[in-house]
Amino acid sequence: MELTPWTFAIVLPLVALAGFVDAAAGGGGLISLPAYLAAGLPAQLASGTNKMGSIFGTALATAKYAREGRIAWSAAVPAVVGALPGAALGARLLLLVPEGAAQIFLLIAVPVVAVVLFFRRDRLDAPEEAPVPARAWVCLLIGLLVGMYDGFVGPGTGTFLMLAFSAFCRMDLVRASGSAKLVNLASNLAAMLTFLSSGSVLVALAIPAALCSMAGNYLGASLAVRKGARFIRPLSFAVLALLLVTIAVERFALR
């Protein structure tokens, strides 16, 4: 696929915004994946490039949360174990779907996920209290299922993980966000390697996108750690509203 200045102009600013949002509240893929699709990338290539473009920013945000002691390792590690095979399987399934069907599926899935996350916003009001230990198999299952979703669709993975950790481990928002970042990093890595092995990554676009994602993730994680739930909660709601508008515009442009 030929890259033009317009391709970079569409993708890079939105990827930076996606990294900022994703580091704090999850759901950055709800911004970045539509950006790649709007720039004209086919569905599988958009998903693969999105994974490579975001993984370095996710790693940076994960390191920031880890340094601040905001990852619940007892819950996150079993979830990582489940997320690795789950994401690889999800990515492999996407590669098996015909391109036209994959494009339609992603265009439908992204706004549906945005609506689901919006109506589950009550779960973002988890109490600021010490985490309750969860059974390892529960966390492993969370990682497996959400990881599979991440490989096949992607957007909203971080927020789904936050909701799961809040529901089953009663984590506060900052710790749930940090734990979700570690698991999301694992699922992104597994999916990215699968896409790379099939040639479904546009490396020339993914590298500058990765730099933008890292800048956005670092700023978002720093603000989340410093400001906590009063910053994360309204940001979560704002990005969902923004995405509904973004998807509506994208769908109109593709007609």
LOLODO-741653 format. One record per residue (C-alpha): residue number from 1; residue in three letters; x, y, z. Coordinates in Angstrom, 2 decimals. Layout:
BEGIN
<markol=NUM	palum=ALA	X=X	Y=Y	Z=Z>
...
//
This chain:
BEGIN
<markol=1	palum=MET	X=0.00	Y=0.00	Z=0.00>
<markol=2	palum=GLU	X=1.31	Y=3.47	Z=-0.91>
<markol=3	palum=LEU	X=1.71	Y=5.91	Z=1.99>
<markol=4	palum=THR	X=0.93	Y=9.58	Z=1.42>
<markol=5	palum=PRO	X=1.35	Y=12.66	Z=3.64>
<markol=6	palum=TRP	X=-2.41	Y=12.53	Z=4.15>
<markol=7	palum=THR	X=-2.09	Y=9.03	Z=5.61>
<markol=8	palum=PHE	X=0.33	Y=10.27	Z=8.28>
<markol=9	palum=ALA	X=-1.74	Y=13.41	Z=8.89>
<markol=10	palum=ILE	X=-4.79	Y=11.29	Z=9.70>
<markol=11	palum=VAL	X=-3.12	Y=8.55	Z=11.71>
<markol=12	palum=LEU	X=-0.36	Y=10.13	Z=13.81>
<markol=13	palum=PRO	X=-2.32	Y=12.79	Z=15.79>
<markol=14	palum=LEU	X=-5.12	Y=10.32	Z=16.52>
<markol=15	palum=VAL	X=-2.65	Y=7.64	Z=17.63>
<markol=16	palum=ALA	X=-1.09	Y=10.13	Z=20.07>
<markol=17	palum=LEU	X=-4.56	Y=10.95	Z=21.42>
<markol=18	palum=ALA	X=-5.36	Y=7.24	Z=21.62>
<markol=19	palum=GLY	X=-2.20	Y=6.61	Z=23.66>
<markol=20	palum=PHE	X=-3.08	Y=9.38	Z=26.08>
<markol=21	palum=VAL	X=-6.60	Y=8.05	Z=26.58>
<markol=22	palum=ASP	X=-5.55	Y=4.41	Z=26.71>
<markol=23	palum=ALA	X=-2.93	Y=4.95	Z=29.40>
<markol=24	palum=ALA	X=-5.47	Y=6.54	Z=31.72>
<markol=25	palum=ALA	X=-8.79	Y=4.90	Z=31.01>
<markol=26	palum=GLY	X=-8.34	Y=2.21	Z=28.36>
<markol=27	palum=GLY	X=-10.20	Y=2.20	Z=25.07>
<markol=28	palum=GLY	X=-7.49	Y=3.92	Z=23.02>
<markol=29	palum=GLY	X=-8.07	Y=1.44	Z=20.23>
<markol=30	palum=LEU	X=-11.52	Y=2.97	Z=19.79>
<markol=31	palum=ILE	X=-9.63	Y=5.98	Z=18.42>
<markol=32	palum=SER	X=-6.56	Y=4.47	Z=16.75>
<markol=33	palum=LEU	X=-8.17	Y=1.61	Z=14.80>
<markol=34	palum=PRO	X=-10.78	Y=3.85	Z=13.11>
<markol=35	palum=ALA	X=-7.92	Y=6.22	Z=12.27>
<markol=36	palum=TYR	X=-6.13	Y=3.49	Z=10.30>
<markol=37	palum=LEU	X=-9.37	Y=2.47	Z=8.60>
<markol=38	palum=ALA	X=-10.16	Y=6.09	Z=7.73>
<markol=39	palum=ALA	X=-6.68	Y=6.39	Z=6.18>
<markol=40	palum=GLY	X=-7.62	Y=3.62	Z=3.77>
<markol=41	palum=LEU	X=-5.87	Y=0.57	Z=5.25>
<markol=42	palum=PRO	X=-7.60	Y=-2.82	Z=4.76>
<markol=43	palum=ALA	X=-9.03	Y=-4.33	Z=7.94>
<markol=44	palum=GLN	X=-6.31	Y=-6.92	Z=8.64>
<markol=45	palum=LEU	X=-3.52	Y=-4.48	Z=7.80>
<markol=46	palum=ALA	X=-5.17	Y=-1.81	Z=9.97>
<markol=47	palum=SER	X=-5.38	Y=-4.20	Z=12.92>
<markol=48	palum=GLY	X=-1.80	Y=-5.41	Z=12.57>
<markol=49	palum=THR	X=-0.33	Y=-1.93	Z=12.14>
<markol=50	palum=ASN	X=-2.43	Y=-0.69	Z=15.04>
<markol=51	palum=LYS	X=-0.96	Y=-3.38	Z=17.29>
<markol=52	palum=MET	X=2.62	Y=-2.53	Z=16.40>
<markol=53	palum=GLY	X=1.95	Y=1.20	Z=16.62>
<markol=54	palum=SER	X=0.46	Y=0.96	Z=20.09>
<markol=55	palum=ILE	X=2.52	Y=-1.74	Z=21.80>
<markol=56	palum=PHE	X=5.50	Y=0.49	Z=22.63>
<markol=57	palum=GLY	X=3.28	Y=3.14	Z=24.15>
<markol=58	palum=THR	X=1.49	Y=0.48	Z=26.17>
<markol=59	palum=ALA	X=4.88	Y=-0.79	Z=27.40>
<markol=60	palum=LEU	X=5.87	Y=2.72	Z=28.47>
<markol=61	palum=ALA	X=2.61	Y=3.23	Z=30.36>
<markol=62	palum=THR	X=2.95	Y=-0.20	Z=31.99>
<markol=63	palum=ALA	X=6.45	Y=0.67	Z=33.21>
<markol=64	palum=LYS	X=5.14	Y=3.93	Z=34.65>
<markol=65	palum=TYR	X=2.39	Y=2.17	Z=36.60>
<markol=66	palum=ALA	X=4.84	Y=-0.51	Z=37.78>
<markol=67	palum=ARG	X=7.31	Y=2.10	Z=39.10>
<markol=68	palum=GLU	X=4.49	Y=3.74	Z=41.02>
<markol=69	palum=GLY	X=3.42	Y=0.39	Z=42.55>
<markol=70	palum=ARG	X=0.01	Y=0.51	Z=40.87>
<markol=71	palum=ILE	X=-0.12	Y=-3.04	Z=39.45>
<markol=72	palum=ALA	X=-1.82	Y=-5.86	Z=41.39>
<markol=73	palum=TRP	X=0.59	Y=-8.60	Z=40.35>
<markol=74	palum=SER	X=-1.34	Y=-11.46	Z=41.95>
<markol=75	palum=ALA	X=-4.27	Y=-10.76	Z=39.62>
<markol=76	palum=ALA	X=-2.39	Y=-9.44	Z=36.58>
<markol=77	palum=VAL	X=0.11	Y=-12.28	Z=36.13>
<markol=78	palum=PRO	X=-2.49	Y=-15.09	Z=35.77>
<markol=79	palum=ALA	X=-4.42	Y=-12.82	Z=33.39>
<markol=80	palum=VAL	X=-1.25	Y=-12.38	Z=31.31>
<markol=81	palum=VAL	X=-0.88	Y=-16.16	Z=31.10>
<markol=82	palum=GLY	X=-4.38	Y=-16.36	Z=29.64>
<markol=83	palum=ALA	X=-4.04	Y=-13.30	Z=27.40>
<markol=84	palum=LEU	X=-1.02	Y=-14.57	Z=25.44>
<markol=85	palum=PRO	X=-2.68	Y=-17.58	Z=23.78>
<markol=86	palum=GLY	X=-6.06	Y=-15.83	Z=23.67>
<markol=87	palum=ALA	X=-4.78	Y=-12.87	Z=21.64>
<markol=88	palum=ALA	X=-2.78	Y=-15.08	Z=19.27>
<markol=89	palum=LEU	X=-5.90	Y=-17.14	Z=18.60>
<markol=90	palum=GLY	X=-8.05	Y=-14.04	Z=18.07>
<markol=91	palum=ALA	X=-5.57	Y=-12.54	Z=15.60>
<markol=92	palum=ARG	X=-5.35	Y=-15.83	Z=13.70>
<markol=93	palum=LEU	X=-9.15	Y=-15.94	Z=13.44>
<markol=94	palum=LEU	X=-9.23	Y=-12.40	Z=12.02>
<markol=95	palum=LEU	X=-6.69	Y=-13.36	Z=9.36>
<markol=96	palum=LEU	X=-8.96	Y=-16.23	Z=8.29>
<markol=97	palum=VAL	X=-11.95	Y=-13.93	Z=7.75>
<markol=98	palum=PRO	X=-12.40	Y=-12.57	Z=4.17>
<markol=99	palum=GLU	X=-11.26	Y=-8.94	Z=3.87>
<markol=100	palum=GLY	X=-14.69	Y=-7.55	Z=3.03>
<markol=101	palum=ALA	X=-16.31	Y=-9.32	Z=5.96>
<markol=102	palum=ALA	X=-13.53	Y=-8.20	Z=8.32>
<markol=103	palum=GLN	X=-13.99	Y=-4.57	Z=7.24>
<markol=104	palum=ILE	X=-17.73	Y=-4.68	Z=7.89>
<markol=105	palum=PHE	X=-17.26	Y=-6.48	Z=11.20>
<markol=106	palum=LEU	X=-14.80	Y=-3.91	Z=12.52>
<markol=107	palum=LEU	X=-16.94	Y=-0.97	Z=11.42>
<markol=108	palum=ILE	X=-19.89	Y=-2.48	Z=13.31>
<markol=109	palum=ALA	X=-17.95	Y=-3.73	Z=16.32>
<markol=110	palum=VAL	X=-16.25	Y=-0.45	Z=17.26>
<markol=111	palum=PRO	X=-19.41	Y=1.65	Z=17.85>
<markol=112	palum=VAL	X=-21.13	Y=-1.32	Z=19.53>
<markol=113	palum=VAL	X=-18.22	Y=-1.64	Z=21.98>
<markol=114	palum=ALA	X=-18.33	Y=2.11	Z=22.63>
<markol=115	palum=VAL	X=-22.03	Y=1.91	Z=23.51>
<markol=116	palum=VAL	X=-21.52	Y=-1.15	Z=25.75>
<markol=117	palum=LEU	X=-18.71	Y=0.56	Z=27.65>
<markol=118	palum=PHE	X=-20.79	Y=3.70	Z=28.06>
<markol=119	palum=PHE	X=-23.68	Y=1.83	Z=29.63>
<markol=120	palum=ARG	X=-21.28	Y=-0.03	Z=31.94>
<markol=121	palum=ARG	X=-19.91	Y=3.26	Z=33.22>
<markol=122	palum=ASP	X=-21.29	Y=2.50	Z=36.69>
<markol=123	palum=ARG	X=-18.50	Y=-0.05	Z=37.07>
<markol=124	palum=LEU	X=-15.99	Y=2.78	Z=36.86>
<markol=125	palum=ASP	X=-17.23	Y=3.91	Z=40.26>
<markol=126	palum=ALA	X=-15.41	Y=1.09	Z=42.09>
<markol=127	palum=PRO	X=-14.56	Y=2.08	Z=45.67>
<markol=128	palum=GLU	X=-11.07	Y=3.29	Z=46.49>
<markol=129	palum=GLU	X=-10.13	Y=0.37	Z=48.72>
<markol=130	palum=ALA	X=-7.57	Y=-2.40	Z=48.95>
<markol=131	palum=PRO	X=-7.97	Y=-5.11	Z=46.28>
<markol=132	palum=VAL	X=-9.70	Y=-8.34	Z=47.24>
<markol=133	palum=PRO	X=-7.65	Y=-11.40	Z=46.26>
<markol=134	palum=ALA	X=-9.19	Y=-13.17	Z=43.27>
<markol=135	palum=ARG	X=-8.75	Y=-16.81	Z=42.34>
<markol=136	palum=ALA	X=-5.98	Y=-17.30	Z=39.83>
<markol=137	palum=TRP	X=-8.22	Y=-19.27	Z=37.46>
<markol=138	palum=VAL	X=-10.71	Y=-16.39	Z=37.36>
<markol=139	palum=CYS	X=-7.97	Y=-13.96	Z=36.37>
<markol=140	palum=LEU	X=-6.59	Y=-16.44	Z=33.82>
<markol=141	palum=LEU	X=-10.06	Y=-16.75	Z=32.27>
<markol=142	palum=ILE	X=-10.40	Y=-12.96	Z=32.15>
<markol=143	palum=GLY	X=-7.09	Y=-12.75	Z=30.31>
<markol=144	palum=LEU	X=-8.00	Y=-15.55	Z=27.90>
<markol=145	palum=LEU	X=-11.39	Y=-14.13	Z=26.89>
<markol=146	palum=VAL	X=-10.40	Y=-10.48	Z=26.74>
<markol=147	palum=GLY	X=-7.14	Y=-11.42	Z=25.01>
<markol=148	palum=MET	X=-9.06	Y=-13.30	Z=22.33>
<markol=149	palum=TYR	X=-11.25	Y=-10.24	Z=21.85>
<markol=150	palum=ASP	X=-8.14	Y=-8.05	Z=21.63>
<markol=151	palum=GLY	X=-6.62	Y=-10.15	Z=18.87>
<markol=152	palum=PHE	X=-9.82	Y=-10.31	Z=16.85>
<markol=153	palum=VAL	X=-11.26	Y=-6.80	Z=17.38>
<markol=154	palum=GLY	X=-9.09	Y=-4.81	Z=19.81>
<markol=155	palum=PRO	X=-10.79	Y=-1.51	Z=20.73>
<markol=156	palum=GLY	X=-11.98	Y=-1.33	Z=24.32>
<markol=157	palum=THR	X=-9.68	Y=-4.10	Z=25.59>
<markol=158	palum=GLY	X=-8.10	Y=-1.96	Z=28.31>
<markol=159	palum=THR	X=-11.47	Y=-0.75	Z=29.55>
<markol=160	palum=PHE	X=-12.92	Y=-4.27	Z=29.56>
<markol=161	palum=LEU	X=-9.95	Y=-5.37	Z=31.66>
<markol=162	palum=MET	X=-10.46	Y=-2.42	Z=34.03>
<markol=163	palum=LEU	X=-14.12	Y=-3.36	Z=34.45>
<markol=164	palum=ALA	X=-13.23	Y=-7.02	Z=35.10>
<markol=165	palum=PHE	X=-10.56	Y=-6.18	Z=37.68>
<markol=166	palum=SER	X=-12.92	Y=-3.75	Z=39.39>
<markol=167	palum=ALA	X=-15.75	Y=-6.30	Z=39.46>
<markol=168	palum=PHE	X=-13.80	Y=-9.39	Z=40.54>
<markol=169	palum=CYS	X=-10.94	Y=-7.85	Z=42.53>
<markol=170	palum=ARG	X=-12.56	Y=-4.62	Z=43.77>
<markol=171	palum=MET	X=-9.54	Y=-2.60	Z=42.67>
<markol=172	palum=ASP	X=-9.52	Y=1.17	Z=42.70>
<markol=173	palum=LEU	X=-9.42	Y=2.80	Z=39.28>
<markol=174	palum=VAL	X=-5.70	Y=3.55	Z=39.21>
<markol=175	palum=ARG	X=-4.66	Y=0.03	Z=40.23>
<markol=176	palum=ALA	X=-7.19	Y=-1.52	Z=37.84>
<markol=177	palum=SER	X=-5.81	Y=0.66	Z=35.05>
<markol=178	palum=GLY	X=-2.22	Y=-0.33	Z=35.84>
<markol=179	palum=SER	X=-3.05	Y=-4.04	Z=36.00>
<markol=180	palum=ALA	X=-5.02	Y=-3.79	Z=32.76>
<markol=181	palum=LYS	X=-2.01	Y=-2.20	Z=31.08>
<markol=182	palum=LEU	X=0.22	Y=-5.19	Z=31.88>
<markol=183	palum=VAL	X=-2.34	Y=-7.67	Z=30.53>
<markol=184	palum=ASN	X=-3.03	Y=-5.52	Z=27.48>
<markol=185	palum=LEU	X=0.70	Y=-5.36	Z=26.78>
<markol=186	palum=ALA	X=0.83	Y=-9.16	Z=26.71>
<markol=187	palum=SER	X=-2.19	Y=-9.49	Z=24.44>
<markol=188	palum=ASN	X=-0.86	Y=-6.79	Z=22.09>
<markol=189	palum=LEU	X=2.48	Y=-8.59	Z=21.85>
<markol=190	palum=ALA	X=0.92	Y=-11.96	Z=21.03>
<markol=191	palum=ALA	X=-1.43	Y=-10.45	Z=18.44>
<markol=192	palum=MET	X=1.32	Y=-8.31	Z=16.89>
<markol=193	palum=LEU	X=3.64	Y=-11.29	Z=16.42>
<markol=194	palum=THR	X=0.82	Y=-13.18	Z=14.74>
<markol=195	palum=PHE	X=0.10	Y=-10.30	Z=12.37>
<markol=196	palum=LEU	X=3.82	Y=-9.81	Z=11.66>
<markol=197	palum=SER	X=4.25	Y=-13.46	Z=10.74>
<markol=198	palum=SER	X=1.54	Y=-13.08	Z=8.10>
<markol=199	palum=GLY	X=2.85	Y=-9.77	Z=6.69>
<markol=200	palum=SER	X=-0.16	Y=-7.83	Z=8.01>
<markol=201	palum=VAL	X=1.82	Y=-4.90	Z=9.47>
<markol=202	palum=LEU	X=2.70	Y=-1.70	Z=7.60>
<markol=203	palum=VAL	X=6.02	Y=-1.09	Z=9.34>
<markol=204	palum=ALA	X=6.75	Y=2.26	Z=7.68>
<markol=205	palum=LEU	X=3.59	Y=3.68	Z=9.25>
<markol=206	palum=ALA	X=3.77	Y=1.70	Z=12.51>
<markol=207	palum=ILE	X=7.17	Y=3.11	Z=13.56>
<markol=208	palum=PRO	X=6.22	Y=6.82	Z=13.60>
<markol=209	palum=ALA	X=2.86	Y=5.83	Z=15.06>
<markol=210	palum=ALA	X=4.71	Y=4.04	Z=17.87>
<markol=211	palum=LEU	X=6.60	Y=7.23	Z=18.73>
<markol=212	palum=CYS	X=3.35	Y=9.20	Z=18.88>
<markol=213	palum=SER	X=1.74	Y=6.47	Z=20.97>
<markol=214	palum=MET	X=4.63	Y=6.52	Z=23.45>
<markol=215	palum=ALA	X=4.33	Y=10.27	Z=23.93>
<markol=216	palum=GLY	X=0.58	Y=10.03	Z=24.50>
<markol=217	palum=ASN	X=0.85	Y=7.04	Z=26.83>
<markol=218	palum=TYR	X=3.52	Y=8.65	Z=28.99>
<markol=219	palum=LEU	X=1.48	Y=11.81	Z=29.49>
<markol=220	palum=GLY	X=-1.74	Y=9.88	Z=30.12>
<markol=221	palum=ALA	X=-0.18	Y=7.52	Z=32.67>
<markol=222	palum=SER	X=1.51	Y=10.40	Z=34.49>
<markol=223	palum=LEU	X=-1.77	Y=12.30	Z=34.85>
<markol=224	palum=ALA	X=-3.69	Y=9.18	Z=35.86>
<markol=225	palum=VAL	X=-1.25	Y=8.31	Z=38.65>
<markol=226	palum=ARG	X=-1.21	Y=11.89	Z=39.90>
<markol=227	palum=LYS	X=-4.92	Y=12.73	Z=39.64>
<markol=228	palum=GLY	X=-6.53	Y=9.30	Z=40.10>
<markol=229	palum=ALA	X=-10.22	Y=8.54	Z=39.60>
<markol=230	palum=ARG	X=-11.31	Y=12.17	Z=39.27>
<markol=231	palum=PHE	X=-9.26	Y=12.31	Z=36.06>
<markol=232	palum=ILE	X=-9.91	Y=8.79	Z=34.72>
<markol=233	palum=ARG	X=-13.70	Y=8.67	Z=35.11>
<markol=234	palum=PRO	X=-14.66	Y=11.76	Z=33.07>
<markol=235	palum=LEU	X=-12.00	Y=10.94	Z=30.48>
<markol=236	palum=SER	X=-13.57	Y=7.51	Z=30.00>
<markol=237	palum=PHE	X=-16.96	Y=9.04	Z=29.33>
<markol=238	palum=ALA	X=-15.54	Y=11.71	Z=27.02>
<markol=239	palum=VAL	X=-13.70	Y=9.24	Z=24.79>
<markol=240	palum=LEU	X=-16.81	Y=7.12	Z=24.35>
<markol=241	palum=ALA	X=-18.80	Y=10.14	Z=23.21>
<markol=242	palum=LEU	X=-15.96	Y=11.21	Z=20.91>
<markol=243	palum=LEU	X=-15.76	Y=7.77	Z=19.36>
<markol=244	palum=LEU	X=-19.43	Y=7.65	Z=18.47>
<markol=245	palum=VAL	X=-18.92	Y=10.89	Z=16.53>
<markol=246	palum=THR	X=-15.70	Y=9.56	Z=14.93>
<markol=247	palum=ILE	X=-17.34	Y=6.34	Z=13.78>
<markol=248	palum=ALA	X=-20.36	Y=8.20	Z=12.41>
<markol=249	palum=VAL	X=-18.08	Y=10.44	Z=10.33>
<markol=250	palum=GLU	X=-16.01	Y=7.47	Z=9.16>
<markol=251	palum=ARG	X=-19.05	Y=5.46	Z=8.12>
<markol=252	palum=PHE	X=-20.37	Y=8.47	Z=6.18>
<markol=253	palum=ALA	X=-17.01	Y=8.95	Z=4.44>
<markol=254	palum=LEU	X=-16.93	Y=5.32	Z=3.33>
<markol=255	palum=ARG	X=-20.31	Y=5.47	Z=1.63>
//
